[in-house]
Amino acid sequence: MLNLKKVNVQFVYENISDKSDFETGALFPDGRVLVDIDGISLYDCVPTDYPDLYVVNLDVNDVDHLSGKGSEGFIDLITK
């Protein structure tokens, strides 16, 4: 079974980040985070100086690793 950690996720887009707007996500051991914003997405993220806070910088890497893979891609992800 996957050992995921519940974290807060802050997004950066066009060099803007709302410091009070966080999403809840599930951190994978490989450094990616699963979030639900208009559907399930999986992004690369970086830790911050605050425990349980991670940043997804869409200006640097906007790849959703689940994009176009549908529910089967999600099932594959959580059953590995």
C-alpha positions, 0 to 999 in steps of 0.5 A: 500500500502507498504511504502518502502524506497529507500536505498543503499545496501552494501554486505559482502561476505567472510569478503570482502566488496567493499566500492565503490560498492553499489546496490539500494534496497527497504527497507521493514518496517520489516528490509528486503531489496529487491534488483535486482542482477541477479533477485529479492532477499529479504535479512535481512539487518542491518542499518549503521551509514549513513542514507540510507545505509544498509548492507547485510552480507552474511557471517552471513545470506545468506537466500534469502527469495524469493528463489524458490518462483518465481513471485507468491512469489514476488506478495504475498510479495508486496500485503500484 
